[in-house]
Amino acid sequence: MSSRGFAIYWWMEVIRKVGIRNLTSFWKDPWSGETPFLRKYPRLYVIATNNEASVEELSRRGEWDLEWRRSIFVWEEELFISLKEDLEGHRRENF
């Protein structure tokens, strides 16, 4: 890779990871902490209807628009509460 190609790649990666919300996967990229939500909450990822969505797609109305394929089981409530705690302080205008 040429130095110019490396520079372009480096800047695109740095910019994507710090906040281009339409390119940053809500579930697959580590945008809120060091661990992607896919790894931290694999059970919620499996039941999410929008598991391929970007951060921007899930925060369009200023709130998190998480949808599930089915009702969350009682034992999954704790995972969902933990995810909501991870999302506290992250609002669309913060990106």
VOGU-3710 file (C-alpha; in Angstrom, 3 decimals, decimal comma):
1> mssrgfaiyw> 0,000/0,000/0,000  1,347/3,426/-0,885  1,831/6,043/1,798  -1,080/7,999/0,324  -3,306/4,910/0,391  -2,295/4,213/3,979  -3,031/7,806/4,979  -6,514/7,663/3,432  -7,207/4,301/5,099  -5,929/5,563/8,461
11> wmevirkvgi> -8,043/8,719/8,392  -11,184/6,842/7,325  -10,740/4,367/10,183  -10,058/7,085/12,743  -13,024/9,153/11,612  -15,373/6,148/11,481  -14,445/4,989/14,946  -14,887/8,372/16,539  -18,182/9,265/15,149  -19,465/8,944/11,632
21> rnltsfwkdp> -22,680/7,523/12,983  -24,075/6,396/9,618  -20,980/4,197/9,029  -20,689/2,883/12,570  -22,568/-0,326/13,280  -24,600/-0,151/16,486  -23,962/-3,828/17,252  -20,650/-4,679/15,557  -18,377/-1,667/16,123  -16,936/-0,695/19,528
31> wsgetpflrk> -18,377/2,831/19,536  -19,476/2,900/23,178  -16,598/1,418/25,119  -14,040/-1,119/23,985  -16,375/-4,076/23,386  -18,971/-4,113/20,590  -22,510/-4,683/21,797  -22,624/-7,830/19,640  -20,024/-9,435/21,918  -21,297/-7,859/25,123
41> yprlyviatn> -24,977/-8,703/24,490  -25,050/-11,604/22,001  -28,511/-12,720/23,120  -30,017/-9,283/22,440  -28,250/-9,134/19,078  -29,877/-12,422/18,043  -33,393/-11,196/18,838  -32,939/-7,659/17,446  -34,881/-6,956/14,263  -32,378/-4,258/13,320
51> neasveelsr> -29,095/-6,017/14,067  -27,438/-4,622/10,911  -28,340/-1,004/11,719  -25,928/1,867/12,151  -25,808/4,084/15,226  -27,585/6,796/13,241  -30,407/4,503/12,139  -31,163/3,526/15,719  -31,017/7,079/17,070  -32,987/9,005/14,460
61> rgewdlewrr> -35,584/10,463/16,815  -33,115/11,408/19,535  -33,960/8,194/21,370  -32,795/4,634/20,854  -35,103/2,720/18,528  -34,396/-0,898/19,464  -36,890/-3,463/18,208  -37,120/-7,168/19,001  -38,332/-10,173/16,995  -40,337/-11,278/20,007
71> sifvweeelf> -41,061/-10,175/23,562  -38,026/-10,123/25,814  -37,983/-13,026/28,251  -37,801/-12,239/31,965  -34,201/-13,477/32,174  -33,250/-11,165/29,254  -34,584/-8,082/31,052  -31,339/-7,768/33,011  -29,364/-7,703/29,744  -31,662/-5,049/28,326
81> islkedlegh> -31,346/-2,921/31,457  -27,566/-3,200/31,226  -27,639/-2,169/27,552  -29,810/0,841/28,410  -27,293/1,826/31,101  -24,507/1,607/28,508  -26,513/3,942/26,277  -27,147/6,566/28,971  -25,567/9,838/27,982  -25,411/8,858/24,297
91> rrenf> -27,957/10,837/22,388  -28,018/11,631/18,708  -26,792/15,178/19,196  -23,700/13,827/20,984  -22,389/12,166/17,818
//
